[in-house]
Amino acid sequence: MKQRRWVILLGIAAAVVALVVYGLMPRPVVVNVSKVTRGALRVTVEEEGKTRVQDRFVVSAPVSGFVRRITFDVGDKVTRGQVVAKLEPLRSTVLDPRSRAEAEARVESAKAALAAAKENARVAVASDDYARAKLERTKKLHESGFASKDEWERVESEARQSRATLKSSEFAVEVARSDLVAARTQLLYSLGEGGGGPGGKIAVRAPVEGSVLGILHKDEGVVEAGRPLIEIGNPRALEVEVDVLSSDAVRIRPGTTVHFDRWGGDGLLEGKVRTVEPAGFTKVSALGVEEQRVLVIADITSAPVLWEQLGDGYRLEASFLLWEGDGILQVPASALFRYEDGWAAFAAEGGRAKRRIVEIGRRNGLVAQITSGLEEGETVIPHPSDQIEDGTRVRKR
């Protein structure tokens, strides 16, 4: 009986020791696992872009003037040579009482100057008539020998001077008459009298056929020479501009295939890169980081009927296809980590994590190509935590 009791006590003690040992043993780390697979792999650069009309024409005022209200609206069709705006001469200024009194005084002064010029012209006519008659008499006397040659030449010179004085007085009359007209015009065409002044209108015409993309000066008013009035272009001739990181732009070449997504319609649109601009620019990201960006211009190659609802300045997502292949051995990029001078991954074998040195090839943001170190069908651990080391017990979640 005593021996049986000792056996029971020893069994209980062994069970307690086993429980303590089990409790002190490290528990397996619960992990997610992924398979090493073969399949298609694409390396892309994805950025946000927007559409823009290829050829934009900004119609400006050719001269300073008063533009009439533009009757077009955004989206209206225009033809080449169609009048899109009309310019009138600048309106006259309003005369205040002091300026009006001065203008009226100038009119009276111009009238007096014209009267004086006319009187001087009458004096010049009389002097010219006398000089001409004297010249005739002296000529006859000279021919008869009763007047010397010197006398004849003196009288002839006086006649020429008299003729020149007559012409000068006639010109002075015309100048005085023009000054009077100018003085009267200032009164006649002031805005205070409700007049805008005479003058022809200038028709501003559309340089090409297309649609109105923007009205830059809708209402009538005074504009300076070169002031933009209206913007015209063909909304069917669209291109896409995408600003990418300069480090990505060096991998993009003219002719690179690009797919456009999230543009508002069904399916993907296809395109081709036309040019990668040679100059970059600095742009501050949403996180406040300065980035060097480069504009990439692409053409939409899908049938226009598929994207006829797109317009100028519409947003879309662009995916540039840099490389693609089939049957590529690949793992999630999150399973890779830096180890020594290369890359490594944890493979799950027999309930433990085994560190594998791997070599990688192409990769994108989600998956990476494996060239050595892993085989198809093996299991790897994505996002390994700092609890996992080589040989750590693991358990699939």
FENQUIFEN-V712106 format. One record per residue. N is the residue number from 1. OMEGA is omega in whole degrees, 0 to 359 (* if undefined). BURIAL is # if it has 24 or more other ideal C-beta (glycine too) atoms within 12 Angstrom, else .. D_CENTER is the distance of its C-alpha to the mean C-alpha in Angstrom with 1 decimal. Layout:
# FENQUIFEN-V712106
n & omega & burial & d_center
N & OMEGA & BURIAL & D_CENTER
N & OMEGA & BURIAL & D_CENTER
This chain:
# FENQUIFEN-V712106
n & omega & burial & d_center
1 & 178 & . & 101.8
2 & 180 & . & 100.7
3 & 179 & . & 99.2
4 & 180 & . & 97.2
5 & 178 & . & 95.8
6 & 179 & . & 94.8
7 & 179 & . & 92.9
8 & 180 & . & 91.0
9 & 178 & . & 90.1
10 & 178 & . & 88.9
11 & 180 & . & 86.8
12 & 180 & . & 85.2
13 & 179 & . & 84.6
14 & 179 & . & 83.0
15 & 179 & . & 80.7
16 & 179 & . & 79.7
17 & 180 & . & 79.0
18 & 179 & . & 77.0
19 & 179 & . & 74.9
20 & 180 & . & 74.3
21 & 179 & . & 73.3
22 & 180 & . & 71.0
23 & 180 & . & 69.4
24 & 179 & . & 68.9
25 & 177 & . & 67.4
26 & 180 & . & 63.5
27 & 178 & . & 61.9
28 & 177 & . & 59.6
29 & 179 & # & 55.9
30 & 185 & . & 54.2
31 & 167 & # & 51.2
32 & 181 & . & 48.9
33 & 177 & # & 49.2
34 & 181 & # & 47.3
35 & 170 & # & 48.5
36 & 187 & # & 47.7
37 & 172 & . & 46.6
38 & 180 & . & 45.5
39 & 179 & . & 42.6
40 & 180 & . & 39.2
41 & 178 & # & 36.7
42 & 175 & # & 33.0
43 & 186 & # & 30.8
44 & 169 & # & 27.2
45 & 184 & # & 24.0
46 & 179 & # & 22.5
47 & 177 & # & 19.1
48 & 179 & # & 16.9
49 & 177 & # & 13.9
50 & 180 & # & 11.9
51 & 174 & # & 11.6
52 & 178 & # & 9.0
53 & 185 & # & 10.3
54 & 183 & # & 11.1
55 & 179 & . & 11.4
56 & 180 & # & 9.6
57 & 177 & # & 11.7
58 & 181 & # & 11.4
59 & 184 & # & 15.1
60 & 177 & # & 16.3
61 & 181 & # & 19.8
62 & 180 & . & 21.8
63 & 174 & . & 24.3
64 & 180 & . & 25.0
65 & 180 & # & 26.8
66 & 184 & # & 27.4
67 & 175 & # & 25.0
68 & 181 & # & 26.7
69 & 179 & . & 25.3
70 & 186 & # & 22.9
71 & 181 & . & 24.7
72 & 174 & # & 22.0
73 & 179 & . & 20.6
74 & 181 & . & 17.5
75 & 179 & . & 18.7
76 & 178 & . & 21.2
77 & 175 & . & 21.9
78 & 178 & # & 21.9
79 & 179 & . & 23.6
80 & 180 & . & 23.2
81 & 180 & . & 24.8
82 & 180 & . & 25.0
83 & 180 & . & 25.0
84 & 179 & # & 22.1
85 & 179 & # & 23.0
86 & 180 & # & 26.1
87 & 175 & # & 26.6
88 & 175 & # & 30.0
89 & 179 & . & 31.5
90 & 181 & . & 31.2
91 & 177 & # & 33.9
92 & 180 & # & 37.0
93 & 178 & . & 37.5
94 & 179 & . & 40.1
95 & 174 & . & 43.5
96 & 183 & . & 45.2
97 & 180 & . & 49.1
98 & 180 & . & 49.3
99 & 179 & . & 46.8
100 & 178 & . & 48.6
101 & 178 & . & 52.0
102 & 180 & . & 50.8
103 & 178 & # & 49.4
104 & 178 & . & 52.7
105 & 178 & . & 54.6
106 & 177 & # & 52.6
107 & 179 & # & 53.5
108 & 178 & . & 57.2
109 & 179 & . & 56.9
110 & 178 & # & 55.4
111 & 180 & . & 58.3
112 & 180 & . & 60.8
113 & 178 & # & 59.3
114 & 179 & # & 59.3
115 & 179 & . & 63.0
116 & 180 & . & 63.9
117 & 179 & # & 62.2
118 & 179 & . & 64.1
119 & 177 & . & 67.4
120 & 178 & # & 66.7
121 & 178 & # & 66.0
122 & 177 & . & 69.4
123 & 181 & . & 71.1
124 & 179 & # & 69.5
125 & 180 & . & 70.7
126 & 180 & . & 74.2
127 & 180 & # & 74.2
128 & 177 & # & 72.9
129 & 180 & . & 75.6
130 & 181 & . & 78.3
131 & 180 & # & 77.0
132 & 179 & . & 77.0
133 & 179 & . & 80.6
134 & 179 & # & 81.8
135 & 179 & # & 80.2
136 & 181 & . & 82.2
137 & 181 & . & 85.5
138 & 178 & # & 85.1
139 & 180 & . & 84.3
140 & 179 & . & 87.6
141 & 180 & . & 89.5
142 & 179 & . & 88.1
143 & 180 & . & 89.0
144 & 179 & . & 92.5
145 & 180 & . & 92.8
146 & 178 & . & 93.0
147 & 181 & . & 89.6
148 & 178 & . & 88.5
149 & 179 & . & 85.5
150 & 177 & . & 84.0
151 & 179 & . & 84.4
152 & 181 & # & 82.8
153 & 178 & . & 79.7
154 & 180 & . & 79.4
155 & 179 & # & 79.5
156 & 178 & . & 76.9
157 & 178 & . & 74.5
158 & 179 & . & 75.0
159 & 178 & # & 74.1
160 & 178 & . & 70.9
161 & 179 & . & 69.9
162 & 178 & # & 70.7
163 & 180 & . & 68.5
164 & 178 & . & 65.6
165 & 178 & # & 66.1
166 & 180 & # & 66.2
167 & 179 & . & 62.8
168 & 179 & . & 61.3
169 & 177 & # & 62.6
170 & 177 & . & 61.1
171 & 179 & . & 57.7
172 & 177 & # & 58.1
173 & 180 & # & 58.8
174 & 179 & . & 55.5
175 & 179 & . & 53.6
176 & 179 & # & 55.3
177 & 178 & . & 54.6
178 & 178 & . & 50.8
179 & 178 & # & 50.8
180 & 178 & # & 52.5
181 & 180 & . & 49.9
182 & 180 & . & 47.0
183 & 178 & # & 48.8
184 & 181 & . & 49.4
185 & 180 & . & 45.8
186 & 176 & # & 44.6
187 & 188 & # & 46.9
188 & 188 & # & 46.3
189 & 174 & # & 42.5
190 & 180 & . & 41.8
191 & 177 & . & 39.9
192 & 177 & . & 43.1
193 & 178 & . & 44.8
194 & 181 & . & 42.0
195 & 177 & . & 41.0
196 & 179 & . & 37.6
197 & 179 & . & 39.0
198 & 177 & . & 39.3
199 & 182 & . & 36.6
200 & 178 & . & 34.7
201 & 177 & . & 31.4
202 & 179 & # & 28.4
203 & 176 & . & 26.8
204 & 189 & # & 23.0
205 & 178 & . & 22.6
206 & 181 & # & 20.1
207 & 182 & . & 19.4
208 & 173 & # & 19.3
209 & 181 & . & 20.6
210 & 180 & # & 18.5
211 & 178 & # & 17.5
212 & 180 & # & 16.0
213 & 180 & # & 12.7
214 & 175 & # & 12.7
215 & 186 & # & 15.2
216 & 177 & # & 14.0
217 & 187 & # & 17.6
218 & 188 & . & 20.2
219 & 179 & . & 23.4
220 & 180 & . & 25.5
221 & 181 & . & 25.7
222 & 177 & . & 25.5
223 & 176 & # & 22.4
224 & 176 & . & 22.0
225 & 181 & . & 21.3
226 & 180 & . & 17.6
227 & 178 & # & 16.7
228 & 182 & # & 13.9
229 & 187 & # & 16.0
230 & 181 & # & 14.7
231 & 186 & # & 12.0
232 & 176 & # & 13.7
233 & 179 & # & 13.4
234 & 183 & # & 15.7
235 & 177 & # & 15.3
236 & 178 & . & 18.0
237 & 184 & # & 16.1
238 & 169 & # & 14.1
239 & 182 & # & 13.2
240 & 175 & # & 12.8
241 & 182 & # & 10.9
242 & 175 & # & 13.3
243 & 182 & # & 13.5
244 & 175 & # & 17.2
245 & 181 & # & 19.7
246 & 178 & # & 20.4
247 & 175 & . & 24.0
248 & 183 & # & 23.0
249 & 180 & # & 20.6
250 & 179 & . & 23.7
251 & 181 & . & 25.5
252 & 182 & # & 22.9
253 & 171 & . & 23.4
254 & 184 & . & 22.0
255 & 178 & . & 24.1
256 & 179 & # & 24.3
257 & 179 & # & 24.9
258 & 177 & # & 22.7
259 & 181 & # & 23.6
260 & 182 & # & 21.4
261 & 179 & . & 23.2
262 & 179 & . & 23.0
263 & 177 & # & 20.7
264 & 180 & . & 23.1
265 & 181 & . & 25.3
266 & 174 & . & 28.5
267 & 180 & . & 28.7
268 & 171 & . & 26.3
269 & 181 & # & 23.9
270 & 179 & # & 24.2
271 & 178 & # & 21.7
272 & 176 & # & 21.6
273 & 177 & # & 19.5
274 & 182 & # & 18.2
275 & 171 & # & 17.0
276 & 186 & # & 16.9
277 & 185 & . & 14.7
278 & 183 & . & 17.3
279 & 178 & . & 15.6
280 & 179 & . & 15.4
281 & 181 & . & 14.3
282 & 180 & . & 16.2
283 & 179 & . & 15.7
284 & 181 & . & 18.4
285 & 179 & . & 19.8
286 & 178 & . & 21.4
287 & 179 & . & 24.7
288 & 181 & . & 23.5
289 & 177 & . & 23.6
290 & 181 & . & 21.3
291 & 173 & . & 20.1
292 & 184 & . & 18.7
293 & 180 & # & 16.1
294 & 178 & # & 14.9
295 & 174 & # & 12.3
296 & 182 & # & 14.4
297 & 182 & # & 13.5
298 & 176 & # & 16.2
299 & 176 & # & 17.6
300 & 182 & # & 19.6
301 & 176 & . & 23.1
302 & 181 & # & 24.9
303 & 182 & . & 26.3
304 & 181 & . & 23.8
305 & 181 & . & 26.5
306 & 184 & . & 26.0
307 & 182 & # & 22.4
308 & 179 & . & 22.4
309 & 178 & . & 21.5
310 & 178 & # & 18.1
311 & 183 & # & 15.2
312 & 177 & # & 11.4
313 & 179 & . & 10.2
314 & 182 & # & 13.8
315 & 174 & . & 15.1
316 & 178 & # & 17.6
317 & 181 & # & 19.6
318 & 178 & # & 19.6
319 & 182 & # & 22.9
320 & 182 & # & 23.2
321 & 181 & # & 26.8
322 & 182 & # & 28.1
323 & 175 & . & 31.8
324 & 179 & . & 34.3
325 & 178 & . & 38.1
326 & 179 & . & 41.0
327 & 182 & . & 44.2
328 & 175 & # & 42.7
329 & 189 & # & 44.9
330 & 176 & # & 42.7
331 & 174 & # & 43.0
332 & 180 & # & 40.7
333 & 180 & # & 38.7
334 & 180 & . & 40.0
335 & 183 & # & 43.5
336 & 175 & # & 42.8
337 & 181 & # & 43.3
338 & 177 & . & 43.7
339 & 185 & . & 47.4
340 & 182 & . & 48.7
341 & 183 & . & 46.5
342 & 182 & . & 45.4
343 & 178 & # & 44.8
344 & 177 & # & 47.3
345 & 176 & # & 47.8
346 & 174 & # & 50.6
347 & 179 & # & 52.5
348 & 181 & # & 54.7
349 & 176 & . & 58.2
350 & 178 & . & 61.4
351 & 179 & . & 60.1
352 & 179 & . & 58.9
353 & 180 & # & 55.6
354 & 179 & # & 55.8
355 & 180 & # & 53.3
356 & 173 & # & 52.1
357 & 184 & # & 50.5
358 & 171 & # & 47.8
359 & 184 & . & 45.5
360 & 177 & # & 42.1
361 & 179 & . & 39.8
362 & 176 & # & 36.5
363 & 172 & # & 35.1
364 & 184 & # & 32.2
365 & 186 & . & 31.8
366 & 184 & . & 34.8
367 & 180 & # & 37.4
368 & 178 & # & 38.6
369 & 178 & # & 40.7
370 & 178 & # & 44.2
371 & 176 & . & 45.9
372 & 176 & . & 49.1
373 & 179 & # & 50.9
374 & 179 & # & 50.7
375 & 179 & . & 52.0
376 & 179 & . & 51.0
377 & 178 & . & 52.5
378 & 182 & # & 52.8
379 & 178 & # & 51.6
380 & 182 & # & 49.2
381 & 176 & # & 48.3
382 & 180 & # & 44.6
383 & 180 & . & 43.6
384 & 180 & # & 47.0
385 & 180 & . & 47.9
386 & 176 & . & 49.7
387 & 185 & . & 53.0
388 & 173 & # & 53.0
389 & 179 & . & 54.5
390 & 180 & . & 56.3
391 & 179 & . & 59.3
392 & 176 & # & 58.2
393 & 180 & . & 59.6
394 & 177 & # & 57.0
395 & 181 & . & 57.2
396 & 181 & . & 54.7
397 & * & . & 53.2
